[in-house]
Amino acid sequence: MRILYILSIGMALSACGQADYSTWNCYADGQSDQKVVMVLQESTMKIGDQKLSYCGSLGLVSYFDRSCKAETKNSMAQLIPSQSLLTIDTKQYRCEKL
């Protein structure tokens, strides 16, 4: 019984150290050969060599930027996960969650 208790605590503690993230392949609209990999981890979006911070959400849209602005809608990246749509600056991507 004691061993079972120690094992369950050990397993619970090891689960706390695991990172929660999701990986997406994103393709520029109309250009299936232009793939970028996006990783969402906690409140950070990593895409290519860029690291963007989560700035907030309005409705279905989540906003990310290098430095969050007072006006969230002016963020450089917008993600609509339910539609698998990513917009960075003016470029749109269709994404698929891996």
Secondary structure, DSSP 8 states (H G I E B T S, - for coil): -HHHHHHHHHHHHHHHTS--EEEEEEEETTEEEEEEEEEEETTEEEETTEEEEEEEEETTEEEEESS--SSGGG-SEEEEGGGTEEEETTEEEEEEE-
